[in-house]
Amino acid sequence: MSDRTGLREADNGHAADHAYRLIRDQILSGQRSAGEWLREGELAESVGVSRTPVREALRRLTAEGLVRHERNRGVQVQAWSIHDLDEIFGLRSVLEPWGSRLAAVTGTVDVAALDALAHRMDEVAPGGRPTDVDELTELNNQFHRMILEASDNSRLAGVVSSVIQMPLVWRTFSHYSPEALRRSLAHHHELVAALTAADPDWAESVMRSHVRAAWHSIRPGHDM
């Protein structure tokens, strides 16, 4: 490969990253609404790049589940119906409390690491207002994943991750009121306390409240 070819590919890669970040931010902020069709030409013009980087950005967004590709029609911002959300949170209400109950008695959960994650989430969302939704989402995912992995059920974490789509988590945080997010963050600290006490009933109860509160926090704005 020549130096010129390598530079051109690098430039295309940077342009694709730029397009990906901008389009993704527009979707997660609600600027691009659920069900909206995304046209390569219009996106290229608005982002300030050619169609090739936009095409690559849309492939990445499709892989993440933020958009969907429909043959012969194009790319559309993904949407979840109230029925979809009810199914997802119904499954979470069963699986995650059970995982928390198991984690409380296995003796393998790292409560110090969970406590550090809970405090870091407080820092990222002071007063219930996130300063970095991406970081808050990743910290939240780590927190929940650590509990499920400590359940000593090798299949549970995989089942839950297949139910909870990452884009849905990103967008739920954007629908939380400051009060609802403060409540959610407080649940994390109570879960740490319950797991530290090795109390399965307490851990299960808090996680169930946590999941149900999340559902009621986003349901009024369910058109996602």
N, C-alpha and C positions, 0 to 999 in steps of 0.2 A: 504494500500500500504506500503511495507517495505521501510526502508531507502535506501537499495541498489537499489531497483526499482526506487525510486525517484531520486537518483543520476544519474542512467543510463538515465532516461528520460531528466533530466536537461542537461546532456552531449550531448544527441542527439539534444536537442533544440539549444544549443550553436553551434553545428556543422552545423545545418541547417541554422542558422542565418549567420554564416561565409560563407557557400556555397552560400546563397542567395545574400549577398553583393558582393562577388567576381564575380559571374556570371552576376549579374545585371550591375556592373561596366563595365564588358567586353562588354556587349551589348550596353550600352549607349555610350561608348567610340568608338564604331565601330570595336573593336577587334573581336567581333562575328558579322558577317555581316548579313544583312537581307536575309532571306531564308535559312540560314545555319541550318542544322539538328544538334540537341544537343543530344549526346549519354551519357546515365547515366554513363557507365563505364569509358569513356574518361574524363568526367567531374569530377568524383570521384577521379580519379588519379591525374588530374591537380590541383584540389583544396586541395587534401590531406585528404579526408574524405571517409566514406563508401557510398554505393549507397543510403541508407535510407535517410540521410540528403539531398542528392542531389535531391531525389525524392520529398521531402517536399519543397525544394527551388524552384523546377520547378512548383510545384502546386501554390506557391505564385506568381511566375512570370507570370503564365498563368492567374491568377485572376486579375493581374494588366494590362494585355494586352501586355506585352513585348514579350511573346512567345505564340504560339498557339499549341494545342494538336490535332493531326490528328490520328484518330483511325486506328490501325494496321500499322501505319508508325512511330509515335513518336512525338517528340516536335521540333518545328521549330521557329527560331527567326522571330518575326512578321515583315511584310513589308507593306509599303503603296505605292500604285502606284501613278503616277502623277494625274490620274483621281480621286483617293480617296482624295488626298490633295486639288485638285481644288474644289471638292464638299465641303470639310470641310471649307476651307477659304471663299468660296462663301457664305455659310450660316453665317459664322462669320461676313462677311462684311455687312450683312443685320441686324442680330440680335443684335450684340453688339453696333453699332452706334445708333440703335433705343433705346436700353436700356440706353445708355449715355444721349440721348436726354430727355428721361423721367426722369432720375435721376437729371438732371439739374433743374427741375421745381417742384419736389416733396417736397423739403425742408427737406428731411430726410437723405441725404448723409452726412457722417462724413468726411468733407474735411481735418480736422486736422489729423485724422487717415490715410487717403490716402496720405497726404503729408509726414507723418512719414514713411510709407511704401516705397514711392518713393525715399526718401533719404537713407533708409536702402539698397535698391537695388543698389543705386550708390556706397555704401560702399562695397557691396558684389562683385561688378563688376567694380573695378577701371579701368578707361581707356578703358572700354568695354571688359575687360578680367575677366570672372567669377572665383572667388576663390572657390566657393561652388555652383555647379549647382543645387543641391537639395534645398538649402536654397533660391537661386534666384527663382527657380521654385515655391516654396511654397509662397514666398512673392508676386510674380507676380499673382499667382492664387488668393491670398487674395485680392489683389488690384482690379482685374477684378470682382471677386465675390461681393465685397462690392458695386461696382457701379451697378451691375445688381440687387442686393437685394434692393438698394435704388430706383429702377425704380418703385416700388410699383405695379409690375406685378408679382404675386405669382408664375407663371409658367415659366417665362422667364429664371431664373437662372438654373432651372432643364433642360430646353430644351437645353441651351447652353452647360451645363456640359455633356449632353448625346452626343453632337456633337463633343466636343473637348476631345479626349482621352488623359489622363495624360502622357502615354509614348510618345505620339507625341510631347507634350510640352517639355518634357525632351530633346528629340532629336533635336527639332528645335533650342534650345539654343546652342547645340553643332555645329550647322551649321552657326551660326551668325559670321560675321566678326566683329572685334572690332568696326569698323565704324558703322556697322548696329546696333550693340547692343547699342552703345552710342546714336544713333538716337531713338531707341526704348525707352530707359530710359528717354530721353528728352521729348518724347510724354507723358509719365506718368506725368511729371511736368506740361506740358501744359494742360492736362486733369484736373489736380487739379485746375489750374487757371480758366479754363472754367466753372467748376462746382462751384467754389467759386463765380464767376460772375453770376451764375445762367443763363447762356446763352446756350439755347438748340442747336442753330445752330452751335455754336463754338464747343461744346462738341461732337456733332454728327460728325462734320467734322474731328476733331482730331482723334476720335476713328476709323473712316473709314480709314484715312491715316495710322494709327497705324497698323491695321489689314492687309491692302494691302502691306505696307512696309514689314511686317513680311513674307508674302507670297513670295515676290520677293527676300527676303534675303535667304530663304531656297530653292527656286525652282532650282537653279543651282545644288544643291546637293540632288535632290529629291529622290534618291535611298536610302530609309531609312528602 
